[in-house]
Amino acid sequence: MDEVFKLIQEMRKSRGWDKSDTLPILIKSVSVEASELLETIQWDEENINMDNVKAELADVLMYALSICIDEGWDVKDIIREKITNVYDRYPEK
């Protein structure tokens, strides 16, 4: 994961985005990119262009991980917390 964070930060720094990105901008960007991911199947769920899916998924992940980087959040910790919450709310079947 450290290598992924490093790649994202290098890209952001090289474009000056590490200075201009704010939490609201990053949150909005996750939503925009998630919508673009949805567009990859919007009109045709039979013939999915997996290259487009991967590209849009990468955008979603990079923005989401940028939030974690900027906020100093450990990705494993926030995922573990969410999974624990899911286990608490939804009983095993």
C-alpha positions, 0 to 999 in steps of 0.5 A, a space after each residue: 500500500 505504501 507504494 500505491 500511496 507514493 505513486 499517488 502523491 508523486 502524481 499529485 505533487 507533480 501537478 500541484 494538486 497536493 496543495 490545492 486539493 481540499 477535503 470537499 474537492 476530493 469528496 466531490 471528485 470521488 462522487 464524480 468519478 463513481 458516476 463515470 464508473 457507472 456510465 461504463 455500464 449505463 447503456 449496455 450491460 452486456 458489452 462492458 469495456 473493461 479498460 474503461 471500467 479499470 480506468 474509472 475505478 482507478 480514478 475513484 480509488 486514487 481520490 479516495 486514497 488521497 483523502 486517506 493520505 491527507 487525513 492521515 487515516 490508515 486504510 486498513 483501520 477504516 476498512 476494519 472499522 466498517 467491516 466490524 460495523 457491518 457484522 454488528 448491523 447484519 447478522 450472519 445467515 
